[in-house]
Amino acid sequence: MSGQEKKFDEEHWRQVLSAEEYHVAREKGTERAFTGRYWNNHESGLYNCVCCGAPLFDSSCKYDSGSGWPSFYKPAQGALIDEHEDLSYGMRRVEVTCAQCGAHLGHLFPDGPRPTGLRYCINSLSLKFEKNPD
């Protein structure tokens, strides 16, 4: 975790998050594909951490990966994101977490579009969308 990580106990997270958000963000769960509130969101804005509000992804970098989860080819400018090796379920993946509070966001894959070739596959339940003012 980064030195900027916000520390709260689990009771705090249980009080401020829904049961589903808690499971995904604090217990490293995964929502079912094509069920999240943002997988098909096309509005312009910023996706923030559902736990602490840290800016994570800009809608200008969101694309339809066909996976059923919000997908981004890069984090927002100055985003607080950490990457960790994840060897769960007999796979080798890269877990993506919020560097400010440690929330589980999703995973990073090397099969995204140009210009980065990356796919940040993120759970909607780990995000809170802030629409750009019109």
MARTIKE-314741 format. One record per residue: residue number from 1; residue in three letters; y, x, z of N, C-alpha, C in turn. Coordinates in nm, 3 decimals. Example, Ala and Ser with C-alpha at 12.3 -4.5 7.8 and 13.67 -1.06 7.14 Angstrom:
2
+-----+--------+---------+---------+---------+---------+---------+---------+---------+---------+---------+
| num | residu |     n_y |     n_x |     n_z |    ca_y |    ca_x |    ca_z |     c_y |     c_x |     c_z |
+-----+--------+---------+---------+---------+---------+---------+---------+---------+---------+---------+
|   1 |    ALA |  -0.569 |   1.319 |   0.780 |  -0.450 |   1.230 |   0.780 |  -0.330 |   1.320 |   0.780 |
|   2 |    SER |  -0.225 |   1.285 |   0.708 |  -0.106 |   1.367 |   0.714 |   0.003 |   1.290 |   0.787 |
+-----+--------+---------+---------+---------+---------+---------+---------+---------+---------+---------+
***
This chain:
134
+-----+--------+---------+---------+---------+---------+---------+---------+---------+---------+---------+
| num | residu |     n_y |     n_x |     n_z |    ca_y |    ca_x |    ca_z |     c_y |     c_x |     c_z |
+-----+--------+---------+---------+---------+---------+---------+---------+---------+---------+---------+
|   1 |    MET |  -0.119 |   0.083 |   0.000 |   0.000 |   0.000 |   0.000 |   0.125 |   0.087 |   0.000 |
|   2 |    SER |   0.230 |   0.033 |  -0.049 |   0.353 |   0.109 |  -0.056 |   0.422 |   0.110 |   0.079 |
|   3 |    GLY |   0.515 |   0.201 |   0.098 |   0.590 |   0.211 |   0.221 |   0.683 |   0.094 |   0.243 |
|   4 |    GLN |   0.705 |   0.011 |   0.141 |   0.795 |  -0.104 |   0.153 |   0.722 |  -0.231 |   0.195 |
|   5 |    GLU |   0.592 |  -0.223 |   0.218 |   0.512 |  -0.341 |   0.245 |   0.561 |  -0.417 |   0.368 |
|   6 |    LYS |   0.576 |  -0.550 |   0.354 |   0.613 |  -0.636 |   0.466 |   0.487 |  -0.670 |   0.543 |
|   7 |    LYS |   0.490 |  -0.655 |   0.674 |   0.374 |  -0.682 |   0.758 |   0.391 |  -0.815 |   0.830 |
|   8 |    PHE |   0.296 |  -0.904 |   0.810 |   0.289 |  -1.030 |   0.882 |   0.144 |  -1.051 |   0.921 |
|   9 |    ASP |   0.121 |  -1.123 |   1.030 |  -0.018 |  -1.151 |   1.066 |  -0.070 |  -1.268 |   0.984 |
|  10 |    GLU |  -0.201 |  -1.287 |   0.988 |  -0.264 |  -1.390 |   0.906 |  -0.218 |  -1.530 |   0.945 |
|  11 |    GLU |  -0.184 |  -1.551 |   1.070 |  -0.135 |  -1.683 |   1.112 |  -0.005 |  -1.718 |   1.039 |
|  12 |    HIS |   0.081 |  -1.620 |   1.022 |   0.205 |  -1.642 |   0.946 |   0.173 |  -1.691 |   0.805 |
|  13 |    TRP |   0.080 |  -1.622 |   0.736 |   0.047 |  -1.660 |   0.599 |  -0.017 |  -1.798 |   0.593 |
|  14 |    ARG |  -0.099 |  -1.831 |   0.692 |  -0.163 |  -1.964 |   0.694 |  -0.059 |  -2.075 |   0.710 |
|  15 |    GLN |   0.050 |  -2.045 |   0.778 |   0.155 |  -2.145 |   0.800 |   0.246 |  -2.163 |   0.678 |
|  16 |    VAL |   0.269 |  -2.057 |   0.602 |   0.366 |  -2.066 |   0.492 |   0.303 |  -2.091 |   0.355 |
|  17 |    LEU |   0.172 |  -2.075 |   0.343 |   0.103 |  -2.095 |   0.215 |   0.012 |  -2.216 |   0.222 |
|  18 |    SER |  -0.013 |  -2.278 |   0.107 |  -0.115 |  -2.383 |   0.102 |  -0.252 |  -2.316 |   0.121 |
|  19 |    ALA |  -0.354 |  -2.395 |   0.148 |  -0.489 |  -2.339 |   0.166 |  -0.535 |  -2.265 |   0.041 |
|  20 |    GLU |  -0.502 |  -2.320 |  -0.076 |  -0.542 |  -2.257 |  -0.202 |  -0.466 |  -2.127 |  -0.226 |
|  21 |    GLU |  -0.335 |  -2.128 |  -0.200 |  -0.255 |  -2.007 |  -0.214 |  -0.304 |  -1.899 |  -0.118 |
|  22 |    TYR |  -0.334 |  -1.938 |   0.003 |  -0.384 |  -1.842 |   0.103 |  -0.514 |  -1.778 |   0.055 |
|  23 |    HIS |  -0.606 |  -1.861 |   0.006 |  -0.735 |  -1.808 |  -0.040 |  -0.718 |  -1.704 |  -0.150 |
|  24 |    VAL |  -0.632 |  -1.733 |  -0.246 |  -0.613 |  -1.640 |  -0.359 |  -0.532 |  -1.518 |  -0.317 |
|  25 |    ALA |  -0.416 |  -1.540 |  -0.257 |  -0.323 |  -1.430 |  -0.228 |  -0.366 |  -1.343 |  -0.110 |
|  26 |    ARG |  -0.428 |  -1.402 |  -0.008 |  -0.461 |  -1.325 |   0.112 |  -0.609 |  -1.290 |   0.122 |
|  27 |    GLU |  -0.698 |  -1.368 |   0.055 |  -0.841 |  -1.342 |   0.062 |  -0.898 |  -1.295 |  -0.072 |
|  28 |    LYS |  -0.811 |  -1.261 |  -0.166 |  -0.850 |  -1.209 |  -0.297 |  -0.936 |  -1.306 |  -0.377 |
|  29 |    GLY |  -0.904 |  -1.434 |  -0.365 |  -0.975 |  -1.535 |  -0.442 |  -0.925 |  -1.539 |  -0.586 |
|  30 |    THR |  -0.985 |  -1.626 |  -0.666 |  -0.944 |  -1.647 |  -0.804 |  -0.946 |  -1.795 |  -0.834 |
|  31 |    GLU |  -0.838 |  -1.845 |  -0.892 |  -0.838 |  -1.985 |  -0.934 |  -0.919 |  -2.000 |  -1.062 |
|  32 |    ARG |  -0.968 |  -2.119 |  -1.088 |  -1.044 |  -2.143 |  -1.210 |  -0.952 |  -2.132 |  -1.332 |
|  33 |    ALA |  -1.006 |  -2.082 |  -1.440 |  -0.930 |  -2.070 |  -1.565 |  -0.880 |  -2.206 |  -1.611 |
|  34 |    PHE |  -0.762 |  -2.207 |  -1.670 |  -0.698 |  -2.324 |  -1.728 |  -0.662 |  -2.432 |  -1.626 |
|  35 |    THR |  -0.656 |  -2.397 |  -1.497 |  -0.621 |  -2.495 |  -1.394 |  -0.489 |  -2.462 |  -1.324 |
|  36 |    GLY |  -0.439 |  -2.341 |  -1.337 |  -0.320 |  -2.299 |  -1.266 |  -0.193 |  -2.362 |  -1.319 |
|  37 |    ARG |  -0.094 |  -2.372 |  -1.231 |   0.031 |  -2.439 |  -1.266 |   0.114 |  -2.363 |  -1.370 |
|  38 |    TYR |   0.085 |  -2.235 |  -1.393 |   0.169 |  -2.156 |  -1.484 |   0.097 |  -2.101 |  -1.607 |
|  39 |    TRP |  -0.032 |  -2.124 |  -1.622 |  -0.101 |  -2.062 |  -1.735 |  -0.043 |  -2.106 |  -1.869 |
|  40 |    ASN |   0.011 |  -2.229 |  -1.875 |   0.066 |  -2.279 |  -2.000 |   0.217 |  -2.306 |  -1.988 |
|  41 |    ASN |   0.282 |  -2.239 |  -1.894 |   0.427 |  -2.256 |  -1.875 |   0.501 |  -2.174 |  -1.982 |
|  42 |    HIS |   0.594 |  -2.238 |  -2.052 |   0.670 |  -2.170 |  -2.156 |   0.819 |  -2.164 |  -2.125 |
|  43 |    GLU |   0.857 |  -2.195 |  -2.002 |   0.998 |  -2.191 |  -1.964 |   1.042 |  -2.046 |  -1.941 |
|  44 |    SER |   1.170 |  -2.025 |  -1.956 |   1.228 |  -1.892 |  -1.938 |   1.264 |  -1.873 |  -1.790 |
|  45 |    GLY |   1.220 |  -1.759 |  -1.734 |   1.250 |  -1.733 |  -1.594 |   1.175 |  -1.614 |  -1.539 |
|  46 |    LEU |   1.166 |  -1.609 |  -1.409 |   1.105 |  -1.497 |  -1.338 |   0.991 |  -1.547 |  -1.251 |
|  47 |    TYR |   0.880 |  -1.477 |  -1.256 |   0.765 |  -1.508 |  -1.171 |   0.771 |  -1.415 |  -1.050 |
|  48 |    ASN |   0.780 |  -1.476 |  -0.932 |   0.790 |  -1.402 |  -0.807 |   0.662 |  -1.416 |  -0.725 |
|  49 |    CYS |   0.646 |  -1.331 |  -0.627 |   0.532 |  -1.337 |  -0.536 |   0.542 |  -1.465 |  -0.453 |
|  50 |    VAL |   0.434 |  -1.541 |  -0.446 |   0.433 |  -1.665 |  -0.369 |   0.448 |  -1.638 |  -0.220 |
|  51 |    CYS |   0.409 |  -1.521 |  -0.174 |   0.415 |  -1.490 |  -0.032 |   0.555 |  -1.444 |   0.011 |
|  52 |    CYS |   0.608 |  -1.343 |  -0.056 |   0.732 |  -1.280 |  -0.008 |   0.850 |  -1.296 |  -0.102 |
|  53 |    GLY |   0.828 |  -1.350 |  -0.222 |   0.937 |  -1.371 |  -0.316 |   0.977 |  -1.251 |  -0.399 |
|  54 |    ALA |   0.904 |  -1.140 |  -0.388 |   0.937 |  -1.021 |  -0.467 |   0.927 |  -1.052 |  -0.616 |
|  55 |    PRO |   1.021 |  -1.005 |  -0.699 |   1.012 |  -1.025 |  -0.844 |   0.895 |  -0.946 |  -0.901 |
|  56 |    LEU |   0.817 |  -1.014 |  -0.987 |   0.697 |  -0.950 |  -1.041 |   0.694 |  -0.945 |  -1.193 |
|  57 |    PHE |   0.711 |  -1.059 |  -1.259 |   0.698 |  -1.066 |  -1.405 |   0.807 |  -1.153 |  -1.465 |
|  58 |    ASP |   0.861 |  -1.109 |  -1.578 |   0.961 |  -1.185 |  -1.652 |   0.889 |  -1.267 |  -1.760 |
|  59 |    SER |   0.934 |  -1.388 |  -1.782 |   0.871 |  -1.475 |  -1.881 |   0.876 |  -1.415 |  -2.022 |
|  60 |    SER |   0.971 |  -1.326 |  -2.049 |   0.981 |  -1.265 |  -2.182 |   0.861 |  -1.176 |  -2.213 |
|  61 |    CYS |   0.784 |  -1.138 |  -2.111 |   0.666 |  -1.053 |  -2.129 |   0.536 |  -1.131 |  -2.112 |
|  62 |    LYS |   0.546 |  -1.263 |  -2.104 |   0.428 |  -1.350 |  -2.090 |   0.376 |  -1.384 |  -2.229 |
|  63 |    TYR |   0.245 |  -1.394 |  -2.241 |   0.185 |  -1.432 |  -2.369 |   0.056 |  -1.508 |  -2.344 |
|  64 |    ASP |   0.008 |  -1.577 |  -2.445 |  -0.116 |  -1.653 |  -2.435 |  -0.232 |  -1.562 |  -2.471 |
|  65 |    SER |  -0.305 |  -1.520 |  -2.369 |  -0.419 |  -1.430 |  -2.390 |  -0.547 |  -1.507 |  -2.422 |
|  66 |    GLY |  -0.542 |  -1.640 |  -2.405 |  -0.661 |  -1.721 |  -2.427 |  -0.755 |  -1.721 |  -2.307 |
|  67 |    SER |  -0.716 |  -1.653 |  -2.200 |  -0.803 |  -1.638 |  -2.082 |  -0.795 |  -1.757 |  -1.987 |
|  68 |    GLY |  -0.684 |  -1.834 |  -1.993 |  -0.667 |  -1.945 |  -1.901 |  -0.587 |  -1.910 |  -1.777 |
|  69 |    TRP |  -0.537 |  -1.788 |  -1.769 |  -0.450 |  -1.744 |  -1.661 |  -0.320 |  -1.693 |  -1.721 |
|  70 |    PRO |  -0.210 |  -1.701 |  -1.644 |  -0.087 |  -1.640 |  -1.693 |  -0.112 |  -1.492 |  -1.722 |
|  71 |    SER |  -0.070 |  -1.448 |  -1.839 |  -0.091 |  -1.309 |  -1.878 |   0.041 |  -1.248 |  -1.921 |
|  72 |    PHE |   0.061 |  -1.124 |  -1.882 |   0.186 |  -1.051 |  -1.910 |   0.149 |  -0.913 |  -1.961 |
|  73 |    TYR |   0.229 |  -0.858 |  -2.054 |   0.198 |  -0.724 |  -2.104 |   0.268 |  -0.615 |  -2.025 |
|  74 |    LYS |   0.359 |  -0.652 |  -1.934 |   0.418 |  -0.553 |  -1.843 |   0.487 |  -0.627 |  -1.729 |
|  75 |    PRO |   0.503 |  -0.559 |  -1.615 |   0.577 |  -0.618 |  -1.503 |   0.726 |  -0.624 |  -1.534 |
|  76 |    ALA |   0.798 |  -0.702 |  -1.455 |   0.944 |  -0.710 |  -1.467 |   1.006 |  -0.576 |  -1.432 |
|  77 |    GLN |   1.125 |  -0.553 |  -1.481 |   1.201 |  -0.431 |  -1.449 |   1.212 |  -0.418 |  -1.298 |
|  78 |    GLY |   1.168 |  -0.307 |  -1.242 |   1.177 |  -0.281 |  -1.099 |   1.079 |  -0.359 |  -1.014 |
|  79 |    ALA |   0.978 |  -0.420 |  -1.076 |   0.880 |  -0.500 |  -1.002 |   0.805 |  -0.414 |  -0.900 |
|  80 |    LEU |   0.772 |  -0.477 |  -0.790 |   0.699 |  -0.410 |  -0.682 |   0.551 |  -0.444 |  -0.694 |
|  81 |    ILE |   0.481 |  -0.366 |  -0.776 |   0.339 |  -0.391 |  -0.802 |   0.258 |  -0.266 |  -0.775 |
|  82 |    ASP |   0.145 |  -0.286 |  -0.704 |   0.051 |  -0.178 |  -0.680 |  -0.077 |  -0.206 |  -0.758 |
|  83 |    GLU |  -0.149 |  -0.100 |  -0.793 |  -0.276 |  -0.112 |  -0.863 |  -0.383 |  -0.039 |  -0.782 |
|  84 |    HIS |  -0.502 |  -0.103 |  -0.771 |  -0.612 |  -0.048 |  -0.692 |  -0.743 |  -0.063 |  -0.768 |
|  85 |    GLU |  -0.831 |   0.034 |  -0.753 |  -0.963 |   0.022 |  -0.812 |  -1.040 |  -0.090 |  -0.741 |
|  86 |    ASP |  -1.104 |  -0.176 |  -0.818 |  -1.180 |  -0.289 |  -0.766 |  -1.321 |  -0.280 |  -0.823 |
|  87 |    LEU |  -1.418 |  -0.255 |  -0.736 |  -1.557 |  -0.241 |  -0.778 |  -1.641 |  -0.363 |  -0.739 |
|  88 |    SER |  -1.576 |  -0.475 |  -0.708 |  -1.649 |  -0.594 |  -0.665 |  -1.725 |  -0.658 |  -0.782 |
|  89 |    TYR |  -1.824 |  -0.737 |  -0.747 |  -1.905 |  -0.812 |  -0.844 |  -1.971 |  -0.724 |  -0.949 |
|  90 |    GLY |  -2.000 |  -0.600 |  -0.915 |  -2.069 |  -0.509 |  -1.005 |  -1.987 |  -0.467 |  -1.126 |
|  91 |    MET |  -1.855 |  -0.483 |  -1.117 |  -1.766 |  -0.447 |  -1.227 |  -1.668 |  -0.341 |  -1.181 |
|  92 |    ARG |  -1.611 |  -0.272 |  -1.275 |  -1.503 |  -0.178 |  -1.247 |  -1.375 |  -0.236 |  -1.308 |
|  93 |    ARG |  -1.283 |  -0.275 |  -1.220 |  -1.158 |  -0.336 |  -1.264 |  -1.042 |  -0.274 |  -1.188 |
|  94 |    VAL |  -0.921 |  -0.312 |  -1.228 |  -0.801 |  -0.269 |  -1.158 |  -0.737 |  -0.394 |  -1.098 |
|  95 |    GLU |  -0.735 |  -0.399 |  -0.965 |  -0.670 |  -0.510 |  -0.895 |  -0.520 |  -0.486 |  -0.892 |
|  96 |    VAL |  -0.442 |  -0.593 |  -0.906 |  -0.297 |  -0.587 |  -0.900 |  -0.253 |  -0.662 |  -0.774 |
|  97 |    THR |  -0.170 |  -0.594 |  -0.692 |  -0.119 |  -0.656 |  -0.570 |   0.032 |  -0.641 |  -0.562 |
|  98 |    CYS |   0.094 |  -0.724 |  -0.480 |   0.237 |  -0.712 |  -0.453 |   0.256 |  -0.594 |  -0.358 |
|  99 |    ALA |   0.337 |  -0.499 |  -0.398 |   0.360 |  -0.379 |  -0.316 |   0.442 |  -0.411 |  -0.192 |
| 100 |    GLN |   0.512 |  -0.523 |  -0.192 |   0.597 |  -0.557 |  -0.079 |   0.518 |  -0.623 |   0.035 |
| 101 |    CYS |   0.420 |  -0.708 |   0.001 |   0.347 |  -0.780 |   0.108 |   0.196 |  -0.767 |   0.098 |
| 102 |    GLY |   0.145 |  -0.704 |  -0.008 |   0.001 |  -0.684 |  -0.022 |  -0.074 |  -0.802 |  -0.082 |
| 103 |    ALA |  -0.006 |  -0.905 |  -0.127 |  -0.073 |  -1.022 |  -0.183 |  -0.155 |  -0.985 |  -0.307 |
| 104 |    HIS |  -0.274 |  -1.042 |  -0.315 |  -0.357 |  -1.027 |  -0.435 |  -0.296 |  -1.111 |  -0.546 |
| 105 |    LEU |  -0.273 |  -1.049 |  -0.662 |  -0.213 |  -1.119 |  -0.775 |  -0.316 |  -1.148 |  -0.884 |
| 106 |    GLY |  -0.400 |  -1.053 |  -0.915 |  -0.498 |  -1.066 |  -1.022 |  -0.549 |  -0.930 |  -1.060 |
| 107 |    HIS |  -0.573 |  -0.911 |  -1.191 |  -0.629 |  -0.785 |  -1.241 |  -0.556 |  -0.738 |  -1.367 |
| 108 |    LEU |  -0.570 |  -0.610 |  -1.392 |  -0.509 |  -0.546 |  -1.508 |  -0.620 |  -0.501 |  -1.603 |
| 109 |    PHE |  -0.606 |  -0.537 |  -1.730 |  -0.706 |  -0.501 |  -1.831 |  -0.638 |  -0.430 |  -1.947 |
| 110 |    PRO |  -0.712 |  -0.340 |  -2.015 |  -0.654 |  -0.262 |  -2.125 |  -0.670 |  -0.330 |  -2.262 |
| 111 |    ASP |  -0.660 |  -0.462 |  -2.266 |  -0.683 |  -0.534 |  -2.392 |  -0.564 |  -0.625 |  -2.430 |
| 112 |    GLY |  -0.445 |  -0.586 |  -2.389 |  -0.326 |  -0.667 |  -2.417 |  -0.259 |  -0.631 |  -2.549 |
| 113 |    PRO |  -0.151 |  -0.700 |  -2.579 |  -0.080 |  -0.678 |  -2.705 |   0.015 |  -0.558 |  -2.698 |
| 114 |    ARG |   0.070 |  -0.525 |  -2.811 |   0.176 |  -0.425 |  -2.815 |   0.297 |  -0.480 |  -2.742 |
| 115 |    PRO |   0.380 |  -0.402 |  -2.686 |   0.387 |  -0.257 |  -2.701 |   0.304 |  -0.179 |  -2.598 |
| 116 |    THR |   0.247 |  -0.246 |  -2.495 |   0.179 |  -0.171 |  -2.389 |   0.028 |  -0.165 |  -2.404 |
| 117 |    GLY |  -0.031 |  -0.264 |  -2.469 |  -0.177 |  -0.271 |  -2.478 |  -0.240 |  -0.317 |  -2.348 |
| 118 |    LEU |  -0.158 |  -0.367 |  -2.255 |  -0.207 |  -0.408 |  -2.124 |  -0.204 |  -0.559 |  -2.110 |
| 119 |    ARG |  -0.295 |  -0.611 |  -2.025 |  -0.297 |  -0.753 |  -1.990 |  -0.302 |  -0.766 |  -1.839 |
| 120 |    TYR |  -0.190 |  -0.805 |  -1.782 |  -0.185 |  -0.837 |  -1.640 |  -0.229 |  -0.984 |  -1.630 |
| 121 |    CYS |  -0.351 |  -1.006 |  -1.586 |  -0.411 |  -1.138 |  -1.576 |  -0.389 |  -1.186 |  -1.432 |
| 122 |    ILE |  -0.298 |  -1.281 |  -1.413 |  -0.245 |  -1.314 |  -1.281 |  -0.275 |  -1.459 |  -1.244 |
| 123 |    ASN |  -0.314 |  -1.482 |  -1.120 |  -0.338 |  -1.616 |  -1.070 |  -0.206 |  -1.691 |  -1.052 |
| 124 |    SER |  -0.199 |  -1.814 |  -1.102 |  -0.080 |  -1.897 |  -1.080 |  -0.054 |  -1.917 |  -0.931 |
| 125 |    LEU |  -0.160 |  -1.928 |  -0.853 |  -0.145 |  -1.951 |  -0.709 |  -0.080 |  -1.834 |  -0.637 |
| 126 |    SER |  -0.073 |  -1.718 |  -0.700 |  -0.007 |  -1.601 |  -0.640 |   0.140 |  -1.592 |  -0.681 |
| 127 |    LEU |   0.185 |  -1.686 |  -0.763 |   0.318 |  -1.680 |  -0.819 |   0.404 |  -1.800 |  -0.779 |
| 128 |    LYS |   0.534 |  -1.778 |  -0.779 |   0.632 |  -1.885 |  -0.766 |   0.734 |  -1.863 |  -0.877 |
| 129 |    PHE |   0.746 |  -1.961 |  -0.966 |   0.832 |  -1.947 |  -1.082 |   0.976 |  -1.987 |  -1.050 |
| 130 |    GLU |   1.069 |  -1.905 |  -1.095 |   1.211 |  -1.933 |  -1.080 |   1.270 |  -1.945 |  -1.220 |
| 131 |    LYS |   1.300 |  -2.067 |  -1.259 |   1.351 |  -2.095 |  -1.393 |   1.492 |  -2.037 |  -1.408 |
| 132 |    ASN |   1.519 |  -1.978 |  -1.527 |   1.653 |  -1.929 |  -1.557 |   1.748 |  -2.047 |  -1.565 |
| 133 |    PRO |   1.872 |  -2.031 |  -1.515 |   1.969 |  -2.139 |  -1.528 |   2.001 |  -2.162 |  -1.675 |
| 134 |    ASP |   2.017 |  -2.286 |  -1.712 |   2.047 |  -2.320 |  -1.853 |   2.185 |  -2.280 |  -1.894 |
+-----+--------+---------+---------+---------+---------+---------+---------+---------+---------+---------+
***
